[in-house]
Amino acid sequence: MANATKDKVIALARRPNAKNTDGMLDNRLFNGGNHLNAILEDNGLWSLRYDHGLVPEPLKQKFTSFSMALRTAKYYFDSRNVDVKEIID
């Protein structure tokens, strides 16, 4: 795990032609004013956090791997017409 970053930004994008994204989402997530971060904690577990505000209840978990955190985020945002655009180390 050498060279692995402890904070990965998960960039989000609204789907083109989506009728709406859930109104509860912070619009700053789509213009760079807020980010979803996957944080590797000292105990070796990953968690999801926003730069500003609290993540929704389904994302308030601890994950044993980054891939599990990412899969959970993708599942949550998929139902809200939002895609993961890129992962920034």
PDB file of N, CA, C and O in Angstrom:
ATOM      1  N   MET A   1       0.820  -1.183   0.000  1.00  0.00           N
ATOM      2  CA  MET A   1       0.000   0.000   0.000  1.00  0.00           C
ATOM      3  C   MET A   1       0.868   1.252   0.000  1.00  0.00           C
ATOM      4  O   MET A   1       0.360   2.348   0.237  1.00  0.00           O
ATOM      5  N   ALA A   2       2.132   1.116  -0.254  1.00  0.00           N
ATOM      6  CA  ALA A   2       2.999   2.280  -0.365  1.00  0.00           C
ATOM      7  C   ALA A   2       2.531   3.134  -1.532  1.00  0.00           C
ATOM      8  O   ALA A   2       2.045   2.622  -2.540  1.00  0.00           O
ATOM      9  N   ASN A   3       2.684   4.426  -1.380  1.00  0.00           N
ATOM     10  CA  ASN A   3       2.296   5.407  -2.394  1.00  0.00           C
ATOM     11  C   ASN A   3       0.786   5.585  -2.539  1.00  0.00           C
ATOM     12  O   ASN A   3       0.352   6.344  -3.406  1.00  0.00           O
ATOM     13  N   ALA A   4      -0.013   4.929  -1.739  1.00  0.00           N
ATOM     14  CA  ALA A   4      -1.456   5.118  -1.814  1.00  0.00           C
ATOM     15  C   ALA A   4      -1.830   6.393  -1.060  1.00  0.00           C
ATOM     16  O   ALA A   4      -1.326   6.641   0.035  1.00  0.00           O
ATOM     17  N   THR A   5      -2.704   7.189  -1.643  1.00  0.00           N
ATOM     18  CA  THR A   5      -3.125   8.406  -0.974  1.00  0.00           C
ATOM     19  C   THR A   5      -4.214   8.087   0.036  1.00  0.00           C
ATOM     20  O   THR A   5      -4.987   7.144  -0.134  1.00  0.00           O
ATOM     21  N   LYS A   6      -4.259   8.890   1.085  1.00  0.00           N
ATOM     22  CA  LYS A   6      -5.248   8.682   2.136  1.00  0.00           C
ATOM     23  C   LYS A   6      -6.541   9.441   1.872  1.00  0.00           C
ATOM     24  O   LYS A   6      -7.518   9.261   2.600  1.00  0.00           O
ATOM     25  N   ASP A   7      -6.566  10.288   0.845  1.00  0.00           N
ATOM     26  CA  ASP A   7      -7.758  11.066   0.508  1.00  0.00           C
ATOM     27  C   ASP A   7      -7.938  11.043  -0.998  1.00  0.00           C
ATOM     28  O   ASP A   7      -7.116  11.578  -1.742  1.00  0.00           O
ATOM     29  N   LYS A   8      -9.015  10.421  -1.439  1.00  0.00           N
ATOM     30  CA  LYS A   8      -9.335  10.368  -2.865  1.00  0.00           C
ATOM     31  C   LYS A   8     -10.630  11.141  -3.088  1.00  0.00           C
ATOM     32  O   LYS A   8     -11.624  10.908  -2.400  1.00  0.00           O
ATOM     33  N   VAL A   9     -10.615  12.044  -4.033  1.00  0.00           N
ATOM     34  CA  VAL A   9     -11.805  12.812  -4.363  1.00  0.00           C
ATOM     35  C   VAL A   9     -12.600  12.039  -5.411  1.00  0.00           C
ATOM     36  O   VAL A   9     -12.052  11.607  -6.424  1.00  0.00           O
ATOM     37  N   ILE A  10     -13.879  11.874  -5.159  1.00  0.00           N
ATOM     38  CA  ILE A  10     -14.779  11.212  -6.096  1.00  0.00           C
ATOM     39  C   ILE A  10     -15.598  12.309  -6.764  1.00  0.00           C
ATOM     40  O   ILE A  10     -16.528  12.854  -6.170  1.00  0.00           O
ATOM     41  N   ALA A  11     -15.240  12.627  -8.008  1.00  0.00           N
ATOM     42  CA  ALA A  11     -15.921  13.691  -8.747  1.00  0.00           C
ATOM     43  C   ALA A  11     -17.228  13.149  -9.317  1.00  0.00           C
ATOM     44  O   ALA A  11     -17.275  12.046  -9.861  1.00  0.00           O
ATOM     45  N   LEU A  12     -18.280  13.940  -9.184  1.00  0.00           N
ATOM     46  CA  LEU A  12     -19.618  13.524  -9.602  1.00  0.00           C
ATOM     47  C   LEU A  12     -20.117  14.389 -10.758  1.00  0.00           C
ATOM     48  O   LEU A  12     -19.708  15.541 -10.904  1.00  0.00           O
ATOM     49  N   ALA A  13     -21.002  13.824 -11.573  1.00  0.00           N
ATOM     50  CA  ALA A  13     -21.600  14.563 -12.688  1.00  0.00           C
ATOM     51  C   ALA A  13     -23.046  14.127 -12.853  1.00  0.00           C
ATOM     52  O   ALA A  13     -23.374  12.945 -12.748  1.00  0.00           O
ATOM     53  N   ARG A  14     -23.907  15.110 -13.115  1.00  0.00           N
ATOM     54  CA  ARG A  14     -25.300  14.788 -13.441  1.00  0.00           C
ATOM     55  C   ARG A  14     -25.337  14.073 -14.784  1.00  0.00           C
ATOM     56  O   ARG A  14     -24.538  14.357 -15.677  1.00  0.00           O
ATOM     57  N   ARG A  15     -26.270  13.146 -14.912  1.00  0.00           N
ATOM     58  CA  ARG A  15     -26.432  12.469 -16.196  1.00  0.00           C
ATOM     59  C   ARG A  15     -27.068  13.417 -17.199  1.00  0.00           C
ATOM     60  O   ARG A  15     -27.989  14.159 -16.856  1.00  0.00           O
ATOM     61  N   PRO A  16     -26.587  13.398 -18.428  1.00  0.00           N
ATOM     62  CA  PRO A  16     -27.226  14.223 -19.454  1.00  0.00           C
ATOM     63  C   PRO A  16     -28.673  13.768 -19.652  1.00  0.00           C
ATOM     64  O   PRO A  16     -28.967  12.574 -19.610  1.00  0.00           O
ATOM     65  N   ASN A  17     -29.539  14.696 -19.861  1.00  0.00           N
ATOM     66  CA  ASN A  17     -30.954  14.437 -20.130  1.00  0.00           C
ATOM     67  C   ASN A  17     -31.708  13.789 -18.967  1.00  0.00           C
ATOM     68  O   ASN A  17     -32.823  13.299 -19.146  1.00  0.00           O
ATOM     69  N   ALA A  18     -31.102  13.787 -17.778  1.00  0.00           N
ATOM     70  CA  ALA A  18     -31.820  13.260 -16.619  1.00  0.00           C
ATOM     71  C   ALA A  18     -32.909  14.252 -16.245  1.00  0.00           C
ATOM     72  O   ALA A  18     -32.670  15.460 -16.223  1.00  0.00           O
ATOM     73  N   LYS A  19     -34.095  13.755 -15.954  1.00  0.00           N
ATOM     74  CA  LYS A  19     -35.202  14.655 -15.616  1.00  0.00           C
ATOM     75  C   LYS A  19     -34.874  15.473 -14.384  1.00  0.00           C
ATOM     76  O   LYS A  19     -35.170  16.666 -14.326  1.00  0.00           O
ATOM     77  N   ASN A  20     -34.267  14.838 -13.406  1.00  0.00           N
ATOM     78  CA  ASN A  20     -33.818  15.573 -12.229  1.00  0.00           C
ATOM     79  C   ASN A  20     -32.842  14.722 -11.440  1.00  0.00           C
ATOM     80  O   ASN A  20     -32.788  13.501 -11.581  1.00  0.00           O
ATOM     81  N   THR A  21     -32.087  15.392 -10.623  1.00  0.00           N
ATOM     82  CA  THR A  21     -31.298  14.690  -9.620  1.00  0.00           C
ATOM     83  C   THR A  21     -32.010  14.988  -8.318  1.00  0.00           C
ATOM     84  O   THR A  21     -32.606  16.054  -8.164  1.00  0.00           O
ATOM     85  N   ASP A  22     -31.954  14.083  -7.409  1.00  0.00           N
ATOM     86  CA  ASP A  22     -32.670  14.256  -6.152  1.00  0.00           C
ATOM     87  C   ASP A  22     -32.390  15.647  -5.579  1.00  0.00           C
ATOM     88  O   ASP A  22     -31.231  16.037  -5.440  1.00  0.00           O
ATOM     89  N   GLY A  23     -33.431  16.384  -5.253  1.00  0.00           N
ATOM     90  CA  GLY A  23     -33.296  17.746  -4.768  1.00  0.00           C
ATOM     91  C   GLY A  23     -32.506  17.885  -3.482  1.00  0.00           C
ATOM     92  O   GLY A  23     -32.159  18.998  -3.087  1.00  0.00           O
ATOM     93  N   MET A  24     -32.223  16.795  -2.838  1.00  0.00           N
ATOM     94  CA  MET A  24     -31.482  16.838  -1.584  1.00  0.00           C
ATOM     95  C   MET A  24     -29.970  16.903  -1.809  1.00  0.00           C
ATOM     96  O   MET A  24     -29.220  17.060  -0.846  1.00  0.00           O
ATOM     97  N   LEU A  25     -29.515  16.789  -3.031  1.00  0.00           N
ATOM     98  CA  LEU A  25     -28.085  16.828  -3.306  1.00  0.00           C
ATOM     99  C   LEU A  25     -27.603  18.270  -3.400  1.00  0.00           C
ATOM    100  O   LEU A  25     -28.293  19.135  -3.941  1.00  0.00           O
ATOM    101  N   ASP A  26     -26.428  18.513  -2.876  1.00  0.00           N
ATOM    102  CA  ASP A  26     -25.804  19.830  -2.916  1.00  0.00           C
ATOM    103  C   ASP A  26     -25.322  20.106  -4.341  1.00  0.00           C
ATOM    104  O   ASP A  26     -24.496  19.361  -4.868  1.00  0.00           O
ATOM    105  N   ASN A  27     -25.827  21.166  -4.965  1.00  0.00           N
ATOM    106  CA  ASN A  27     -25.427  21.494  -6.335  1.00  0.00           C
ATOM    107  C   ASN A  27     -23.937  21.773  -6.466  1.00  0.00           C
ATOM    108  O   ASN A  27     -23.383  21.658  -7.559  1.00  0.00           O
ATOM    109  N   ARG A  28     -23.279  22.138  -5.369  1.00  0.00           N
ATOM    110  CA  ARG A  28     -21.832  22.386  -5.411  1.00  0.00           C
ATOM    111  C   ARG A  28     -21.035  21.121  -5.724  1.00  0.00           C
ATOM    112  O   ARG A  28     -19.868  21.202  -6.107  1.00  0.00           O
ATOM    113  N   LEU A  29     -21.663  19.949  -5.563  1.00  0.00           N
ATOM    114  CA  LEU A  29     -20.983  18.696  -5.905  1.00  0.00           C
ATOM    115  C   LEU A  29     -20.698  18.602  -7.403  1.00  0.00           C
ATOM    116  O   LEU A  29     -19.829  17.837  -7.823  1.00  0.00           O
ATOM    117  N   PHE A  30     -21.417  19.368  -8.201  1.00  0.00           N
ATOM    118  CA  PHE A  30     -21.288  19.277  -9.650  1.00  0.00           C
ATOM    119  C   PHE A  30     -20.470  20.418 -10.254  1.00  0.00           C
ATOM    120  O   PHE A  30     -20.121  20.365 -11.433  1.00  0.00           O
ATOM    121  N   ASN A  31     -20.160  21.446  -9.465  1.00  0.00           N
ATOM    122  CA  ASN A  31     -19.395  22.563 -10.009  1.00  0.00           C
ATOM    123  C   ASN A  31     -18.074  22.801  -9.290  1.00  0.00           C
ATOM    124  O   ASN A  31     -17.420  23.817  -9.523  1.00  0.00           O
ATOM    125  N   GLY A  32     -17.673  21.881  -8.422  1.00  0.00           N
ATOM    126  CA  GLY A  32     -16.379  21.985  -7.752  1.00  0.00           C
ATOM    127  C   GLY A  32     -16.396  22.710  -6.427  1.00  0.00           C
ATOM    128  O   GLY A  32     -15.355  22.817  -5.778  1.00  0.00           O
ATOM    129  N   GLY A  33     -17.553  23.218  -5.999  1.00  0.00           N
ATOM    130  CA  GLY A  33     -17.634  23.925  -4.732  1.00  0.00           C
ATOM    131  C   GLY A  33     -17.663  23.006  -3.521  1.00  0.00           C
ATOM    132  O   GLY A  33     -17.452  23.457  -2.395  1.00  0.00           O
ATOM    133  N   ASN A  34     -17.920  21.741  -3.738  1.00  0.00           N
ATOM    134  CA  ASN A  34     -17.944  20.728  -2.689  1.00  0.00           C
ATOM    135  C   ASN A  34     -17.517  19.416  -3.335  1.00  0.00           C
ATOM    136  O   ASN A  34     -17.747  19.206  -4.526  1.00  0.00           O
ATOM    137  N   HIS A  35     -16.902  18.540  -2.564  1.00  0.00           N
ATOM    138  CA  HIS A  35     -16.425  17.268  -3.100  1.00  0.00           C
ATOM    139  C   HIS A  35     -16.798  16.126  -2.170  1.00  0.00           C
ATOM    140  O   HIS A  35     -16.908  16.302  -0.957  1.00  0.00           O
ATOM    141  N   LEU A  36     -16.988  14.968  -2.752  1.00  0.00           N
ATOM    142  CA  LEU A  36     -17.114  13.736  -1.987  1.00  0.00           C
ATOM    143  C   LEU A  36     -15.715  13.145  -1.885  1.00  0.00           C
ATOM    144  O   LEU A  36     -15.048  12.936  -2.899  1.00  0.00           O
ATOM    145  N   ASN A  37     -15.272  12.877  -0.660  1.00  0.00           N
ATOM    146  CA  ASN A  37     -13.940  12.341  -0.426  1.00  0.00           C
ATOM    147  C   ASN A  37     -14.031  10.949   0.189  1.00  0.00           C
ATOM    148  O   ASN A  37     -14.877  10.691   1.045  1.00  0.00           O
ATOM    149  N   ALA A  38     -13.157  10.063  -0.253  1.00  0.00           N
ATOM    150  CA  ALA A  38     -12.962   8.769   0.402  1.00  0.00           C
ATOM    151  C   ALA A  38     -11.675   8.914   1.204  1.00  0.00           C
ATOM    152  O   ALA A  38     -10.609   9.166   0.642  1.00  0.00           O
ATOM    153  N   ILE A  39     -11.778   8.753   2.514  1.00  0.00           N
ATOM    154  CA  ILE A  39     -10.672   8.986   3.432  1.00  0.00           C
ATOM    155  C   ILE A  39     -10.225   7.657   4.037  1.00  0.00           C
ATOM    156  O   ILE A  39     -11.039   6.903   4.570  1.00  0.00           O
ATOM    157  N   LEU A  40      -8.926   7.380   3.952  1.00  0.00           N
ATOM    158  CA  LEU A  40      -8.352   6.215   4.635  1.00  0.00           C
ATOM    159  C   LEU A  40      -7.970   6.650   6.039  1.00  0.00           C
ATOM    160  O   LEU A  40      -7.076   7.477   6.217  1.00  0.00           O
ATOM    161  N   GLU A  41      -8.643   6.098   7.028  1.00  0.00           N
ATOM    162  CA  GLU A  41      -8.411   6.472   8.419  1.00  0.00           C
ATOM    163  C   GLU A  41      -7.232   5.700   8.996  1.00  0.00           C
ATOM    164  O   GLU A  41      -6.764   4.731   8.398  1.00  0.00           O
ATOM    165  N   ASP A  42      -6.757   6.130  10.155  1.00  0.00           N
ATOM    166  CA  ASP A  42      -5.602   5.498  10.794  1.00  0.00           C
ATOM    167  C   ASP A  42      -5.847   4.033  11.146  1.00  0.00           C
ATOM    168  O   ASP A  42      -4.899   3.256  11.255  1.00  0.00           O
ATOM    169  N   ASN A  43      -7.122   3.649  11.325  1.00  0.00           N
ATOM    170  CA  ASN A  43      -7.440   2.262  11.671  1.00  0.00           C
ATOM    171  C   ASN A  43      -7.511   1.351  10.438  1.00  0.00           C
ATOM    172  O   ASN A  43      -7.821   0.166  10.555  1.00  0.00           O
ATOM    173  N   GLY A  44      -7.219   1.915   9.248  1.00  0.00           N
ATOM    174  CA  GLY A  44      -7.202   1.115   8.031  1.00  0.00           C
ATOM    175  C   GLY A  44      -8.551   1.021   7.320  1.00  0.00           C
ATOM    176  O   GLY A  44      -8.664   0.345   6.297  1.00  0.00           O
ATOM    177  N   LEU A  45      -9.558   1.683   7.846  1.00  0.00           N
ATOM    178  CA  LEU A  45     -10.881   1.662   7.223  1.00  0.00           C
ATOM    179  C   LEU A  45     -11.112   2.940   6.428  1.00  0.00           C
ATOM    180  O   LEU A  45     -10.567   3.993   6.756  1.00  0.00           O
ATOM    181  N   TRP A  46     -11.918   2.838   5.391  1.00  0.00           N
ATOM    182  CA  TRP A  46     -12.274   3.971   4.541  1.00  0.00           C
ATOM    183  C   TRP A  46     -13.618   4.516   4.975  1.00  0.00           C
ATOM    184  O   TRP A  46     -14.495   3.768   5.406  1.00  0.00           O
ATOM    185  N   SER A  47     -13.776   5.836   4.856  1.00  0.00           N
ATOM    186  CA  SER A  47     -15.068   6.468   5.088  1.00  0.00           C
ATOM    187  C   SER A  47     -15.294   7.512   4.001  1.00  0.00           C
ATOM    188  O   SER A  47     -14.349   7.953   3.347  1.00  0.00           O
ATOM    189  N   LEU A  48     -16.550   7.903   3.813  1.00  0.00           N
ATOM    190  CA  LEU A  48     -16.913   8.898   2.817  1.00  0.00           C
ATOM    191  C   LEU A  48     -17.318  10.180   3.534  1.00  0.00           C
ATOM    192  O   LEU A  48     -18.073  10.146   4.505  1.00  0.00           O
ATOM    193  N   ARG A  49     -16.807  11.312   3.045  1.00  0.00           N
ATOM    194  CA  ARG A  49     -17.118  12.612   3.646  1.00  0.00           C
ATOM    195  C   ARG A  49     -17.210  13.661   2.553  1.00  0.00           C
ATOM    196  O   ARG A  49     -16.589  13.539   1.497  1.00  0.00           O
ATOM    197  N   TYR A  50     -18.000  14.697   2.827  1.00  0.00           N
ATOM    198  CA  TYR A  50     -18.028  15.882   1.979  1.00  0.00           C
ATOM    199  C   TYR A  50     -17.035  16.894   2.540  1.00  0.00           C
ATOM    200  O   TYR A  50     -16.711  16.855   3.727  1.00  0.00           O
ATOM    201  N   ASP A  51     -16.549  17.802   1.686  1.00  0.00           N
ATOM    202  CA  ASP A  51     -15.753  18.927   2.177  1.00  0.00           C
ATOM    203  C   ASP A  51     -16.605  19.793   3.099  1.00  0.00           C
ATOM    204  O   ASP A  51     -16.135  20.265   4.134  1.00  0.00           O
ATOM    205  N   HIS A  52     -17.870  19.996   2.709  1.00  0.00           N
ATOM    206  CA  HIS A  52     -18.797  20.842   3.459  1.00  0.00           C
ATOM    207  C   HIS A  52     -20.095  20.078   3.655  1.00  0.00           C
ATOM    208  O   HIS A  52     -20.713  19.637   2.686  1.00  0.00           O
ATOM    209  N   GLY A  53     -20.510  19.922   4.900  1.00  0.00           N
ATOM    210  CA  GLY A  53     -21.775  19.256   5.180  1.00  0.00           C
ATOM    211  C   GLY A  53     -21.616  17.788   5.531  1.00  0.00           C
ATOM    212  O   GLY A  53     -20.508  17.252   5.564  1.00  0.00           O
ATOM    213  N   LEU A  54     -22.730  17.164   5.787  1.00  0.00           N
ATOM    214  CA  LEU A  54     -22.768  15.762   6.192  1.00  0.00           C
ATOM    215  C   LEU A  54     -23.211  14.883   5.028  1.00  0.00           C
ATOM    216  O   LEU A  54     -24.097  15.251   4.256  1.00  0.00           O
ATOM    217  N   VAL A  55     -22.584  13.725   4.918  1.00  0.00           N
ATOM    218  CA  VAL A  55     -23.003  12.780   3.878  1.00  0.00           C
ATOM    219  C   VAL A  55     -24.334  12.156   4.293  1.00  0.00           C
ATOM    220  O   VAL A  55     -24.631  12.073   5.485  1.00  0.00           O
ATOM    221  N   PRO A  56     -25.136  11.717   3.322  1.00  0.00           N
ATOM    222  CA  PRO A  56     -26.411  11.060   3.633  1.00  0.00           C
ATOM    223  C   PRO A  56     -26.190   9.772   4.435  1.00  0.00           C
ATOM    224  O   PRO A  56     -25.130   9.149   4.364  1.00  0.00           O
ATOM    225  N   GLU A  57     -27.196   9.401   5.181  1.00  0.00           N
ATOM    226  CA  GLU A  57     -27.116   8.215   6.054  1.00  0.00           C
ATOM    227  C   GLU A  57     -26.574   6.959   5.359  1.00  0.00           C
ATOM    228  O   GLU A  57     -25.730   6.273   5.935  1.00  0.00           O
ATOM    229  N   PRO A  58     -27.032   6.634   4.131  1.00  0.00           N
ATOM    230  CA  PRO A  58     -26.524   5.405   3.502  1.00  0.00           C
ATOM    231  C   PRO A  58     -25.007   5.414   3.258  1.00  0.00           C
ATOM    232  O   PRO A  58     -24.403   4.360   3.060  1.00  0.00           O
ATOM    233  N   LEU A  59     -24.400   6.601   3.273  1.00  0.00           N
ATOM    234  CA  LEU A  59     -22.951   6.684   3.035  1.00  0.00           C
ATOM    235  C   LEU A  59     -22.150   6.807   4.326  1.00  0.00           C
ATOM    236  O   LEU A  59     -20.921   6.867   4.283  1.00  0.00           O
ATOM    237  N   LYS A  60     -22.818   6.844   5.458  1.00  0.00           N
ATOM    238  CA  LYS A  60     -22.144   6.956   6.759  1.00  0.00           C
ATOM    239  C   LYS A  60     -21.770   5.563   7.249  1.00  0.00           C
ATOM    240  O   LYS A  60     -22.372   5.030   8.181  1.00  0.00           O
ATOM    241  N   GLN A  61     -20.772   4.994   6.605  1.00  0.00           N
ATOM    242  CA  GLN A  61     -20.307   3.653   6.937  1.00  0.00           C
ATOM    243  C   GLN A  61     -18.792   3.650   6.961  1.00  0.00           C
ATOM    244  O   GLN A  61     -18.155   4.631   6.577  1.00  0.00           O
ATOM    245  N   LYS A  62     -18.226   2.563   7.405  1.00  0.00           N
ATOM    246  CA  LYS A  62     -16.790   2.313   7.309  1.00  0.00           C
ATOM    247  C   LYS A  62     -16.617   1.157   6.327  1.00  0.00           C
ATOM    248  O   LYS A  62     -17.405   0.212   6.323  1.00  0.00           O
ATOM    249  N   PHE A  63     -15.585   1.240   5.502  1.00  0.00           N
ATOM    250  CA  PHE A  63     -15.362   0.244   4.456  1.00  0.00           C
ATOM    251  C   PHE A  63     -13.960  -0.341   4.604  1.00  0.00           C
ATOM    252  O   PHE A  63     -13.019   0.355   4.987  1.00  0.00           O
ATOM    253  N   THR A  64     -13.838  -1.618   4.297  1.00  0.00           N
ATOM    254  CA  THR A  64     -12.543  -2.278   4.415  1.00  0.00           C
ATOM    255  C   THR A  64     -11.643  -2.027   3.215  1.00  0.00           C
ATOM    256  O   THR A  64     -10.448  -2.321   3.265  1.00  0.00           O
ATOM    257  N   SER A  65     -12.205  -1.482   2.131  1.00  0.00           N
ATOM    258  CA  SER A  65     -11.396  -1.180   0.947  1.00  0.00           C
ATOM    259  C   SER A  65     -11.978   0.036   0.232  1.00  0.00           C
ATOM    260  O   SER A  65     -13.154   0.369   0.384  1.00  0.00           O
ATOM    261  N   PHE A  66     -11.123   0.686  -0.548  1.00  0.00           N
ATOM    262  CA  PHE A  66     -11.592   1.808  -1.351  1.00  0.00           C
ATOM    263  C   PHE A  66     -12.628   1.332  -2.360  1.00  0.00           C
ATOM    264  O   PHE A  66     -13.611   2.029  -2.613  1.00  0.00           O
ATOM    265  N   SER A  67     -12.420   0.164  -2.931  1.00  0.00           N
ATOM    266  CA  SER A  67     -13.361  -0.327  -3.943  1.00  0.00           C
ATOM    267  C   SER A  67     -14.760  -0.526  -3.360  1.00  0.00           C
ATOM    268  O   SER A  67     -15.750  -0.302  -4.056  1.00  0.00           O
ATOM    269  N   MET A  68     -14.858  -0.938  -2.112  1.00  0.00           N
ATOM    270  CA  MET A  68     -16.177  -1.081  -1.471  1.00  0.00           C
ATOM    271  C   MET A  68     -16.812   0.288  -1.231  1.00  0.00           C
ATOM    272  O   MET A  68     -18.018   0.451  -1.419  1.00  0.00           O
ATOM    273  N   ALA A  69     -16.018   1.263  -0.821  1.00  0.00           N
ATOM    274  CA  ALA A  69     -16.539   2.620  -0.624  1.00  0.00           C
ATOM    275  C   ALA A  69     -17.034   3.186  -1.951  1.00  0.00           C
ATOM    276  O   ALA A  69     -18.103   3.793  -2.014  1.00  0.00           O
ATOM    277  N   LEU A  70     -16.256   2.986  -3.002  1.00  0.00           N
ATOM    278  CA  LEU A  70     -16.634   3.490  -4.322  1.00  0.00           C
ATOM    279  C   LEU A  70     -17.895   2.797  -4.832  1.00  0.00           C
ATOM    280  O   LEU A  70     -18.781   3.451  -5.382  1.00  0.00           O
ATOM    281  N   ARG A  71     -17.981   1.499  -4.657  1.00  0.00           N
ATOM    282  CA  ARG A  71     -19.161   0.750  -5.096  1.00  0.00           C
ATOM    283  C   ARG A  71     -20.416   1.257  -4.384  1.00  0.00           C
ATOM    284  O   ARG A  71     -21.467   1.407  -5.008  1.00  0.00           O
ATOM    285  N   THR A  72     -20.310   1.519  -3.093  1.00  0.00           N
ATOM    286  CA  THR A  72     -21.450   2.025  -2.331  1.00  0.00           C
ATOM    287  C   THR A  72     -21.853   3.413  -2.805  1.00  0.00           C
ATOM    288  O   THR A  72     -23.041   3.702  -2.942  1.00  0.00           O
ATOM    289  N   ALA A  73     -20.872   4.273  -3.057  1.00  0.00           N
ATOM    290  CA  ALA A  73     -21.159   5.626  -3.557  1.00  0.00           C
ATOM    291  C   ALA A  73     -21.818   5.551  -4.934  1.00  0.00           C
ATOM    292  O   ALA A  73     -22.794   6.255  -5.193  1.00  0.00           O
ATOM    293  N   LYS A  74     -21.292   4.704  -5.814  1.00  0.00           N
ATOM    294  CA  LYS A  74     -21.877   4.566  -7.148  1.00  0.00           C
ATOM    295  C   LYS A  74     -23.322   4.086  -7.056  1.00  0.00           C
ATOM    296  O   LYS A  74     -24.187   4.599  -7.765  1.00  0.00           O
ATOM    297  N   TYR A  75     -23.588   3.127  -6.206  1.00  0.00           N
ATOM    298  CA  TYR A  75     -24.946   2.610  -6.039  1.00  0.00           C
ATOM    299  C   TYR A  75     -25.881   3.709  -5.535  1.00  0.00           C
ATOM    300  O   TYR A  75     -26.989   3.866  -6.050  1.00  0.00           O
ATOM    301  N   TYR A  76     -25.440   4.465  -4.535  1.00  0.00           N
ATOM    302  CA  TYR A  76     -26.264   5.535  -3.965  1.00  0.00           C
ATOM    303  C   TYR A  76     -26.569   6.609  -5.010  1.00  0.00           C
ATOM    304  O   TYR A  76     -27.724   6.998  -5.182  1.00  0.00           O
ATOM    305  N   PHE A  77     -25.546   7.084  -5.703  1.00  0.00           N
ATOM    306  CA  PHE A  77     -25.745   8.183  -6.650  1.00  0.00           C
ATOM    307  C   PHE A  77     -26.414   7.724  -7.944  1.00  0.00           C
ATOM    308  O   PHE A  77     -27.053   8.529  -8.621  1.00  0.00           O
ATOM    309  N   ASP A  78     -26.280   6.460  -8.296  1.00  0.00           N
ATOM    310  CA  ASP A  78     -26.936   5.933  -9.493  1.00  0.00           C
ATOM    311  C   ASP A  78     -28.450   6.128  -9.415  1.00  0.00           C
ATOM    312  O   ASP A  78     -29.081   6.474 -10.414  1.00  0.00           O
ATOM    313  N   SER A  79     -29.026   5.912  -8.259  1.00  0.00           N
ATOM    314  CA  SER A  79     -30.474   6.062  -8.097  1.00  0.00           C
ATOM    315  C   SER A  79     -30.906   7.526  -8.116  1.00  0.00           C
ATOM    316  O   SER A  79     -32.102   7.820  -8.111  1.00  0.00           O
ATOM    317  N   ARG A  80     -29.945   8.438  -8.138  1.00  0.00           N
ATOM    318  CA  ARG A  80     -30.231   9.872  -8.164  1.00  0.00           C
ATOM    319  C   ARG A  80     -29.776  10.525  -9.470  1.00  0.00           C
ATOM    320  O   ARG A  80     -29.585  11.739  -9.535  1.00  0.00           O
ATOM    321  N   ASN A  81     -29.606   9.705 -10.506  1.00  0.00           N
ATOM    322  CA  ASN A  81     -29.208  10.174 -11.830  1.00  0.00           C
ATOM    323  C   ASN A  81     -27.871  10.918 -11.829  1.00  0.00           C
ATOM    324  O   ASN A  81     -27.694  11.912 -12.533  1.00  0.00           O
ATOM    325  N   VAL A  82     -26.947  10.418 -11.031  1.00  0.00           N
ATOM    326  CA  VAL A  82     -25.625  11.020 -10.914  1.00  0.00           C
ATOM    327  C   VAL A  82     -24.596   9.917 -11.141  1.00  0.00           C
ATOM    328  O   VAL A  82     -24.731   8.809 -10.622  1.00  0.00           O
ATOM    329  N   ASP A  83     -23.570  10.234 -11.924  1.00  0.00           N
ATOM    330  CA  ASP A  83     -22.484   9.286 -12.190  1.00  0.00           C
ATOM    331  C   ASP A  83     -21.200   9.741 -11.531  1.00  0.00           C
ATOM    332  O   ASP A  83     -20.996  10.930 -11.289  1.00  0.00           O
ATOM    333  N   VAL A  84     -20.330   8.775 -11.242  1.00  0.00           N
ATOM    334  CA  VAL A  84     -18.978   9.097 -10.819  1.00  0.00           C
ATOM    335  C   VAL A  84     -18.204   9.431 -12.089  1.00  0.00           C
ATOM    336  O   VAL A  84     -18.063   8.599 -12.985  1.00  0.00           O
ATOM    337  N   LYS A  85     -17.707  10.661 -12.149  1.00  0.00           N
ATOM    338  CA  LYS A  85     -17.016  11.152 -13.346  1.00  0.00           C
ATOM    339  C   LYS A  85     -15.554  10.722 -13.342  1.00  0.00           C
ATOM    340  O   LYS A  85     -15.034  10.260 -14.357  1.00  0.00           O
ATOM    341  N   GLU A  86     -14.890  10.877 -12.188  1.00  0.00           N
ATOM    342  CA  GLU A  86     -13.489  10.485 -12.098  1.00  0.00           C
ATOM    343  C   GLU A  86     -13.083  10.368 -10.636  1.00  0.00           C
ATOM    344  O   GLU A  86     -13.763  10.862  -9.737  1.00  0.00           O
ATOM    345  N   ILE A  87     -11.960   9.703 -10.430  1.00  0.00           N
ATOM    346  CA  ILE A  87     -11.354   9.569  -9.113  1.00  0.00           C
ATOM    347  C   ILE A  87     -10.053  10.365  -9.153  1.00  0.00           C
ATOM    348  O   ILE A  87      -9.209  10.140 -10.019  1.00  0.00           O
ATOM    349  N   ILE A  88      -9.897  11.287  -8.220  1.00  0.00           N
ATOM    350  CA  ILE A  88      -8.707  12.134  -8.172  1.00  0.00           C
ATOM    351  C   ILE A  88      -7.914  11.758  -6.931  1.00  0.00           C
ATOM    352  O   ILE A  88      -8.395  11.903  -5.807  1.00  0.00           O
ATOM    353  N   ASP A  89      -6.677  11.267  -7.146  1.00  0.00           N
ATOM    354  CA  ASP A  89      -5.809  10.897  -6.010  1.00  0.00           C
ATOM    355  C   ASP A  89      -5.223  12.123  -5.366  1.00  0.00           C
ATOM    356  O   ASP A  89      -4.470  12.012  -4.398  1.00  0.00           O
TER     357      ASP A  89
END
